[in-house]
Amino acid sequence: MAALKKHHMAIWSKTLSIALFFMTMLIFLPLIYHFGVALQPAEKQAYDGYITIQSSDFSQRKTLALVGNWSFFWQQLLEPDQVKASTKKSTLIKGSGGWQSAQYDSNYAAIGFATYHLDVTLQQSASNLAIRIPQIESAYRLYINFEFMASGGLVTDTESAALPGYNTAIVRIPDGLKTFSITIQISNYHSDWGGLWEPIVLGDADSLHTLERDKVGLSMFILGALLITAIHSLIQFFMRPADNIPLVFACLCLLLFLREFTIEHMSFALSALAGGFVLITKLNFFSFYAGIPTALYFFHLCYRREFHSKFCSLIYVVCVVFAAFILFFPTRYFGISLIIFQFIALAVMIYILQRMWVAMSKKQTGAGVMLIGSSIAFAFAVNDILNANGVITTGRFFSLGIVGFIMCQSFVANNLFNHLINNNETLTDKLKERNADLELMSELLETKVEQRTRQLKLANNELKTLANNDPLTNTFNRYGLQQYIQAAFERYRRSQESFCIVLIDYDHFKEVNDNYGHDVGDIVLVTGADLIKEGIREQDKLARWGGEEFLILLPDTDLEGALAIAHKLKDVINANPIGQPISVAISVTGGVAQVTHNDTFEMLFKRADDALYQGKQCGRNRICS
């Protein structure tokens, strides 16, 4: 009966897991619709450099992509008042797709400068209207009528004076206008693509800001998923260093994190740095060129027999050459390499799918689910390539596809874990049967078996303790403290029970190790941890966060109380010279932060870490919040 019940439970568990898995996958459908269809602006065609906007154009969507024919002045940087008076007649060019496209009769080189111009007529006077400026390669100046409104980089007709810049912007159109002109001066000396590749978007200012917010929100979701998965994989590798698969998967997630971080609506985080344009472009291309061989290597490690080592090695070498090209060559030469590498990437992805199909046909563990995840990622990758080349206009979704692949990979990993648990349970049952037989044979042998069973339990307990505790200070480690942090957040969201964290770091700890040796340094850490444990409540939790840094979780405590506790702990540690036979005078610096509405742990920790950094900058041996 027990075996039959266990069999029924196993079937129910697998059925429920599969159902939940597919339900989770269905969550992507509304996301894809929202970001691929609902947020895409409607297109409005311009003719001969003029466009008329009717009120009905905004009936379905509140944003319009201004495509069609703009007036175009090649090798001229014209001010708005010079456009009509230009002695050189303008040509017409599409408002998207760049200026060196093969569709034009004239041969416009990627390197050069030009002026785009469009006259806009509104059926009704402008009210709360704005335009969104996409990334324009590689420098631009924007005018509405005769007024300068926005710029990116330094526009110039000489290459030596040019400065590239990635500055997207949302520019308000003055209220009350019924006609206005859009004039954009563009120069490009740093990219293999020149001009307007993405269309200018006109619409309600609030809708444009909402569109930008939603895109950033999607990226933050994807970045969070990739970062959490990378950290989880690194923890797995830390626990099992002989297995390289979690490490490779963590590297793949970090490369995808880097690629997502350098896309258009996230590049603002890097654009202010020196060489922002070059840095963003190189990181974006490098993450793509390095991500493909990393993904192939991940599958190669998972299914060594199904993947051909010689072919994989050839791909690794080719991708290393492309990645080195990105690092050492100017950005203006990246275009040709991208076209070639896209074919390589497609070939690699098709190869992975074919090999995963072979692995599934051989009934390799998890191959079927991995094939589903690979297919999802492949479909989104093809979408991105077609979108980048202007074949379709759905948007970029490869990172969202990677999230789907991560879910599949997690399902396989958990299934393997469950398989190991079932094997352990089977082995335990067999062990019990053997023990029953051994009881009949010898009481002495039974005693030995019981002793070994107790040793096994002790070993399991020790393993659990090692997984959650820092062996030196006998405090929690990061992983061990995580469940208490999560519980504190749940209590805060449920009953508004506030809590604080205190981040404590030893001052000049490296000098202790250098002057007295690491043995004394370890004594300092252990003694300091004991003093902290004596000075906090039973419900408070202490973890060694890393090196000489400790984190204290203070449930049901406000900022004032947390500061008082932190000051008391600082004073206790300062008052107790640590280390025998050498007495070492020790001071600590602390940062305190209290949870606030909509906080995540990362946000809460950053405030505490910033406060700690402030204390360090202000002379150490103090508590800041």
C-alpha positions in Angstrom: 0.0 0.0 0.0 2.8 2.4 0.9 4.5 1.8 -2.5 1.2 2.3 -4.4 0.6 5.5 -2.5 4.1 6.7 -3.3 3.5 5.9 -7.0 0.3 7.8 -7.1 1.9 10.8 -5.4 4.8 10.7 -7.9 2.3 10.8 -10.8 0.3 13.6 -9.2 3.5 15.6 -8.5 4.7 15.3 -12.1 1.3 16.2 -13.6 1.1 19.3 -11.4 4.6 20.3 -12.2 4.1 20.1 -15.9 0.8 22.0 -15.7 2.4 24.7 -13.6 5.3 24.9 -16.1 3.1 25.4 -19.1 0.9 27.9 -17.2 4.0 29.9 -16.4 5.1 29.8 -20.0 1.7 31.2 -21.0 2.5 34.3 -19.0 4.8 35.3 -21.8 2.0 35.6 -24.3 0.4 38.8 -22.8 4.0 40.2 -22.3 4.8 39.5 -25.9 1.5 41.1 -27.1 2.0 44.1 -24.8 5.6 44.9 -25.8 5.4 43.6 -29.4 2.0 44.9 -30.5 0.2 47.2 -28.0 3.2 49.4 -27.4 4.3 49.7 -31.0 3.3 53.1 -32.5 1.1 53.3 -35.5 2.9 54.4 -38.7 2.1 57.7 -40.4 3.5 58.2 -43.9 5.1 61.5 -44.9 5.0 62.6 -48.6 7.6 64.9 -50.2 8.8 66.1 -46.8 5.3 67.0 -45.6 2.9 65.2 -43.2 -0.6 66.0 -42.1 -1.8 64.6 -38.7 -5.5 64.0 -38.4 -7.2 63.6 -35.0 -8.4 60.2 -36.1 -4.8 59.1 -36.4 -4.7 58.9 -32.6 -7.9 57.0 -32.3 -6.4 53.6 -31.8 -3.0 54.5 -30.4 -1.7 57.7 -28.9 1.7 57.5 -30.7 2.7 57.7 -34.4 5.9 56.7 -36.0 6.7 59.4 -38.6 7.9 57.3 -41.5 7.7 57.9 -45.2 9.7 60.5 -47.2 11.6 63.3 -45.4 13.4 66.1 -47.1 17.1 65.2 -47.1 20.2 67.4 -47.6 23.3 65.3 -48.0 26.7 66.7 -46.9 24.9 69.8 -45.6 24.3 70.9 -42.0 21.4 73.4 -42.4 19.8 75.5 -39.8 16.0 75.6 -39.9 16.0 79.0 -41.6 18.4 77.7 -44.2 16.4 74.7 -45.3 14.1 76.6 -47.7 16.8 78.9 -49.0 19.3 76.1 -49.7 20.9 76.4 -53.1 21.1 72.6 -53.3 17.8 70.9 -53.9 16.8 68.4 -51.4 16.2 64.7 -52.1 13.8 62.4 -50.4 14.7 59.7 -47.9 12.9 57.4 -45.6 12.5 58.4 -42.0 14.0 55.1 -40.8 16.5 52.6 -42.0 19.5 54.9 -42.3 20.8 56.8 -45.2 23.1 54.3 -46.9 20.3 51.8 -47.7 20.5 50.2 -51.1 16.9 51.4 -51.9 18.1 54.9 -52.8 19.3 56.0 -56.2 22.1 58.1 -54.7 25.0 56.3 -53.0 25.2 57.7 -49.5 28.2 56.5 -47.6 27.8 55.6 -44.0 30.4 58.2 -43.0 29.3 61.7 -43.6 26.8 64.4 -42.5 23.3 65.5 -43.6 20.1 67.3 -42.6 16.7 65.7 -42.3 13.6 68.0 -42.5 9.9 67.4 -42.2 7.0 69.9 -42.2 4.1 68.8 -39.9 0.5 70.1 -40.1 -1.9 69.3 -37.3 -5.7 69.2 -37.7 -6.0 70.5 -34.2 -3.5 72.7 -32.3 -0.8 70.9 -30.4 -1.7 70.1 -26.8 0.6 68.0 -24.6 2.3 66.6 -27.7 5.9 65.5 -27.8 8.3 63.6 -30.0 10.6 60.8 -29.0 14.1 60.9 -30.4 15.7 57.4 -30.8 19.4 56.6 -30.8 20.8 58.4 -33.8 24.3 57.4 -35.0 26.4 59.0 -34.1 25.6 62.7 -33.3 22.6 64.9 -33.9 21.0 68.3 -33.2 17.2 68.7 -33.2 15.2 71.8 -33.9 11.4 72.4 -33.6 10.7 75.3 -36.0 13.7 77.6 -35.3 14.3 76.5 -31.7 17.1 74.1 -30.7 15.5 71.4 -28.5 17.9 68.4 -28.1 21.3 67.0 -29.1 23.5 64.0 -28.8 27.3 64.0 -29.3 28.8 66.9 -31.3 27.6 67.4 -34.9 30.3 68.7 -37.2 31.4 68.5 -40.9 34.9 67.5 -40.0 35.8 64.1 -38.6 38.6 65.3 -36.3 36.1 67.5 -34.3 33.3 64.9 -34.1 32.1 63.4 -30.9 29.6 60.5 -30.8 26.8 60.3 -28.3 23.9 58.1 -27.4 21.3 60.5 -26.1 17.7 59.5 -26.6 15.2 62.2 -25.6 11.5 63.0 -25.3 10.9 66.6 -26.5 7.8 68.6 -25.8 6.2 70.5 -28.7 5.0 74.0 -27.7 1.2 74.0 -27.1 -1.0 75.9 -29.6 1.0 75.1 -32.7 -0.9 73.8 -35.8 2.1 73.7 -38.0 5.8 73.1 -37.2 8.9 71.7 -38.7 11.4 69.1 -37.5 15.0 69.7 -38.5 17.7 67.2 -37.6 21.3 67.7 -38.3 23.2 64.4 -38.2 26.9 63.6 -38.6 28.4 60.1 -38.4 32.1 59.3 -38.2 32.0 56.4 -35.6 29.4 53.9 -36.9 28.8 51.7 -39.9 25.2 52.9 -39.9 24.4 56.6 -40.4 21.2 58.6 -40.1 17.8 57.7 -38.7 17.5 54.0 -38.2 14.5 54.1 -35.9 11.6 56.5 -36.7 10.8 59.7 -34.8 7.7 59.0 -32.8 5.0 61.7 -32.3 2.4 61.4 -29.6 0.9 62.4 -26.3 3.7 63.3 -23.9 2.3 61.1 -21.1 2.0 58.2 -23.5 5.6 58.5 -24.7 6.8 58.6 -21.1 4.7 55.6 -20.3 6.1 53.8 -23.3 9.6 54.5 -22.1 8.8 53.5 -18.6 7.3 50.2 -19.7 10.4 49.4 -21.8 12.7 50.1 -18.9 10.5 48.1 -16.6 10.7 45.1 -19.0 14.5 45.4 -19.1 14.7 45.6 -15.3 12.6 42.5 -15.0 14.9 40.7 -17.5 18.0 42.0 -15.8 16.7 40.8 -12.4 15.9 37.4 -13.7 19.3 37.1 -15.3 21.2 38.3 -12.3 19.3 36.1 -9.9 19.9 33.1 -12.1 23.6 33.9 -12.4 23.9 34.2 -8.6 22.0 30.9 -8.1 24.3 29.2 -10.7 27.4 30.5 -9.0 26.2 29.2 -5.7 25.7 25.8 -7.3 29.2 26.0 -8.7 30.5 27.0 -5.2 28.8 24.0 -3.7 30.0 21.7 -6.5 33.2 23.1 -8.0 33.9 20.0 -9.9 30.8 20.6 -12.1 31.5 23.4 -14.6 28.0 23.6 -16.1 26.6 26.1 -13.5 29.7 28.3 -13.9 29.3 28.4 -17.7 25.5 29.1 -17.4 26.3 31.9 -15.0 28.7 33.4 -17.5 26.0 33.2 -20.2 23.5 34.9 -18.0 26.0 37.7 -17.2 26.7 38.2 -20.9 23.0 38.4 -21.6 22.7 40.8 -18.6 25.4 43.0 -20.2 23.7 42.9 -23.6 20.3 43.9 -22.1 22.0 46.7 -20.1 23.4 48.2 -23.3 20.3 48.3 -25.4 18.7 51.6 -26.4 16.4 52.4 -23.4 19.0 51.3 -20.8 22.1 52.9 -22.3 21.5 56.1 -20.4 23.2 54.3 -17.4 26.5 54.3 -19.4 26.2 57.2 -21.8 27.5 59.7 -19.2 30.8 57.9 -18.9 33.9 58.8 -20.8 33.6 57.4 -24.3 30.0 56.4 -23.6 29.1 55.8 -27.3 32.2 53.6 -27.9 31.8 51.8 -24.6 28.1 51.0 -25.1 28.7 49.8 -28.7 31.7 47.6 -27.8 30.0 46.0 -24.8 26.8 45.4 -26.8 28.7 43.7 -29.7 31.0 41.8 -27.4 28.2 40.4 -25.3 26.6 39.1 -28.6 29.9 37.7 -30.0 30.9 36.1 -26.7 27.4 34.9 -25.8 27.0 32.5 -28.8 30.1 30.4 -28.1 29.2 30.4 -24.4 25.7 29.1 -25.1 27.2 26.4 -27.4 29.7 25.4 -24.7 26.9 25.1 -22.1 25.0 22.6 -24.3 28.3 20.9 -25.2 29.0 20.3 -21.5 25.4 19.1 -20.8 25.4 16.6 -23.7 29.0 15.8 -24.6 28.2 12.7 -26.7 25.6 14.5 -28.9 27.8 17.5 -29.8 30.9 17.2 -32.1 34.0 18.5 -30.3 35.8 19.5 -33.5 32.9 21.5 -34.9 32.4 23.2 -31.5 36.1 24.0 -31.2 36.0 25.6 -34.7 33.1 27.8 -33.6 34.9 28.8 -30.4 38.0 29.9 -32.4 35.9 31.9 -34.9 33.9 33.6 -32.1 37.1 34.5 -30.2 38.4 36.2 -33.4 35.2 38.2 -33.7 35.2 39.2 -30.1 38.9 40.3 -30.3 37.9 42.3 -33.4 35.3 44.2 -31.4 37.8 45.0 -28.6 40.6 46.3 -30.7 39.0 47.9 -33.8 37.1 51.1 -34.1 33.3 51.0 -34.0 32.9 52.3 -37.5 34.0 48.9 -38.9 31.5 46.8 -36.9 28.8 46.6 -39.5 30.3 44.1 -41.8 31.3 41.8 -38.9 27.7 41.9 -37.6 26.3 40.8 -40.9 28.7 37.9 -41.1 28.3 36.9 -37.4 24.5 36.9 -37.7 24.8 34.0 -40.2 27.2 32.2 -37.8 24.8 32.7 -34.9 21.9 31.3 -36.9 24.0 28.3 -38.0 25.0 27.7 -34.3 21.4 27.9 -33.1 20.2 25.5 -35.8 23.0 23.1 -34.9 22.0 23.3 -31.2 18.4 22.6 -32.0 19.4 19.6 -34.2 21.7 18.1 -31.6 19.0 18.6 -28.9 16.6 16.7 -31.1 19.1 13.9 -31.3 19.6 14.0 -27.5 15.8 13.8 -27.0 15.5 10.9 -29.4 18.1 9.1 -27.4 16.0 9.8 -24.3 18.7 11.8 -22.6 17.7 13.3 -19.3 15.9 16.7 -19.7 16.6 16.9 -23.4 13.0 17.4 -24.3 12.4 20.3 -22.0 15.8 21.8 -23.0 14.7 21.5 -26.7 11.6 23.5 -25.9 13.6 26.2 -24.1 16.1 26.3 -27.0 13.3 26.6 -29.5 11.9 29.5 -27.6 15.3 31.3 -27.5 15.9 30.5 -31.1 12.5 32.0 -32.2 13.1 35.2 -30.3 16.7 35.4 -31.7 15.4 35.1 -35.2 12.9 37.8 -34.4 15.6 40.2 -33.2 17.8 39.6 -36.3 14.8 40.2 -38.6 13.8 43.3 -36.6 17.4 44.7 -36.6 17.5 44.3 -40.4 14.1 46.0 -40.9 12.3 42.9 -42.2 9.8 43.1 -39.3 9.0 45.8 -36.6 8.1 43.7 -33.6 10.9 44.9 -31.3 13.7 43.2 -29.4 12.7 40.1 -27.5 15.7 37.8 -27.3 16.3 38.4 -23.6 12.7 37.6 -22.9 13.2 34.3 -24.8 16.2 33.7 -22.7 14.0 34.0 -19.6 11.8 31.3 -21.1 14.9 29.1 -21.6 16.1 29.7 -18.1 12.7 28.5 -16.8 13.1 25.3 -18.9 16.7 24.9 -17.7 15.5 25.3 -14.1 12.8 22.7 -14.6 15.4 20.2 -15.8 17.7 21.0 -12.9 14.9 20.6 -10.4 13.8 17.4 -12.1 17.3 16.1 -11.7 17.2 17.1 -8.1 13.9 15.3 -7.6 15.3 12.2 -9.3 18.2 12.2 -6.9 15.8 12.5 -4.0 13.8 9.6 -5.3 16.9 7.5 -5.7 17.9 8.4 -2.1 14.4 7.4 -0.9 14.7 4.1 -2.8 18.2 3.5 -1.3 16.8 4.3 2.2 14.0 1.7 1.8 16.5 -0.9 0.6 18.7 0.0 3.6 15.8 -0.6 6.0 15.1 -4.0 4.4 18.8 -4.9 4.8 18.8 -3.7 8.3 15.8 -5.9 9.1 17.7 -8.9 7.7 20.8 -8.0 9.6 18.9 -7.9 12.9 18.3 -11.6 12.5 21.9 -12.3 11.8 23.7 -10.5 14.6 22.9 -8.0 17.3 26.5 -6.8 17.1 26.1 -6.1 13.3 22.9 -4.3 14.0 24.7 -2.0 16.5 27.3 -1.2 13.8 24.6 -0.4 11.3 22.9 1.9 13.8 26.2 3.6 14.5 26.7 4.2 10.8 23.2 5.4 10.3 23.7 8.0 13.1 27.0 9.0 11.5 25.2 9.5 8.2 22.6 11.7 9.9 25.3 13.7 11.6 27.1 14.1 8.3 23.8 15.3 6.7 23.3 17.8 9.5 26.9 19.0 9.1 26.4 19.5 5.4 23.2 21.5 6.1 25.0 23.6 8.6 27.9 24.2 6.2 25.5 25.3 3.5 23.9 27.9 5.8 26.6 28.9 8.2 30.0 30.5 8.0 32.4 27.9 9.4 34.8 30.4 10.9 32.5 32.7 12.9 29.6 30.2 13.4 27.2 32.7 12.0 24.9 32.6 9.1 26.3 33.1 5.6 24.4 34.9 2.9 22.5 31.8 1.9 21.5 31.0 5.4 20.2 34.5 6.1 18.1 34.7 3.0 15.1 32.9 4.4 14.9 35.3 7.4 15.2 38.3 5.1 12.4 37.0 2.9 10.3 36.4 6.0 10.9 39.9 7.2 9.8 41.3 3.8 6.7 39.2 3.9 5.8 40.4 7.4 6.4 44.0 6.3 4.1 43.6 3.2 1.4 41.8 5.3 1.3 43.8 8.5 3.7 46.7 8.0 6.1 45.4 10.6 9.1 47.4 9.9 12.7 46.1 10.1 16.2 47.4 9.6 19.6 46.0 8.5 23.0 47.0 9.9 26.1 46.5 7.7 29.3 46.4 9.8 32.8 46.4 8.4 36.1 46.3 10.3 38.3 49.3 9.8 41.8 48.7 8.3 41.4 44.9 8.5 44.0 44.3 5.9 46.5 46.0 8.1 45.6 43.5 10.9 46.3 40.6 8.6 49.5 42.2 7.2 50.9 43.2 10.6 49.8 40.2 12.8 49.0 37.4 10.4 45.8 35.8 9.1 45.5 33.7 12.3 45.1 36.8 14.4 42.7 38.2 11.7 40.6 35.1 12.1 40.5 35.6 15.9 39.4 39.2 15.4 36.5 38.1 13.2 35.5 35.3 15.6 35.7 37.5 18.7 33.9 40.4 17.0 31.1 38.0 15.9 30.7 36.7 19.5 30.5 40.3 20.8 27.8 41.1 18.3 25.8 38.0 19.1 26.0 38.9 22.8 24.7 42.4 22.0 21.7 41.6 19.9 18.3 40.0 20.7 17.4 36.4 20.2 15.1 37.3 17.2 17.9 39.3 15.5 20.0 37.4 13.0 23.7 37.8 12.2 25.5 36.8 9.0 29.0 37.1 7.8 28.4 38.8 4.5 31.9 38.5 3.1 35.5 39.0 4.2 35.3 41.3 7.3 31.8 42.5 6.6 28.8 41.4 8.7 25.1 41.9 8.2 22.5 42.1 11.1 18.8 41.7 10.4 16.8 43.5 13.1 13.1 42.5 12.9 10.4 44.8 14.4 12.9 47.7 14.7 12.7 51.2 13.4 15.7 53.3 12.3 16.2 55.0 15.6 16.3 51.7 17.4 18.6 50.2 14.8 21.0 53.2 15.1 21.1 52.7 18.9 21.9 49.0 18.6 24.6 49.7 16.0 26.2 52.4 18.2 26.2 50.0 21.1 27.8 47.2 19.1 30.5 49.6 17.8 31.3 50.8 21.3 31.5 47.2 22.6 33.9 46.1 19.9 36.0 49.3 20.4 36.2 48.7 24.1 37.5 45.1 23.8 41.1 44.7 22.4 40.9 41.5 20.4 43.4 38.7 19.9 45.7 36.8 22.3 48.5 36.9 23.2 48.5 40.2 21.0 45.9 42.7 21.9 44.6 44.4 18.7 42.7 47.7 18.9 39.8 47.3 16.6 37.2 49.8 15.3 34.3 49.2 13.0 32.2 51.3 10.7 28.5 50.7 10.1 25.7 51.5 7.8 22.0 51.3 8.8 18.9 51.2 6.6 15.2 50.8 7.3 12.9 49.1 4.8 10.5 51.4 2.9 7.6 51.0 0.6 8.3 49.0 -2.6 11.8 48.2 -1.4 13.6 45.1 -2.6 16.5 43.7 -0.6 19.0 44.9 -3.2 17.6 48.5 -2.8 17.7 48.2 1.0 21.2 46.7 1.0 22.5 49.5 -1.3 21.3 52.2 1.1 23.0 50.4 4.0 26.2 49.9 1.8 26.1 53.6 0.8 25.8 54.6 4.4 28.7 52.4 5.3 30.7 54.0 2.5 29.8 57.4 3.8 31.1 56.4 7.2 34.4 55.2 5.7 34.8 58.4 3.7 34.2 60.5 6.9 37.0 58.9 8.8 35.7 55.4 9.9 34.7 54.3 13.4 31.2 55.6 13.1 27.6 54.6 12.3 25.8 56.3 9.4 22.3 55.9 8.0 
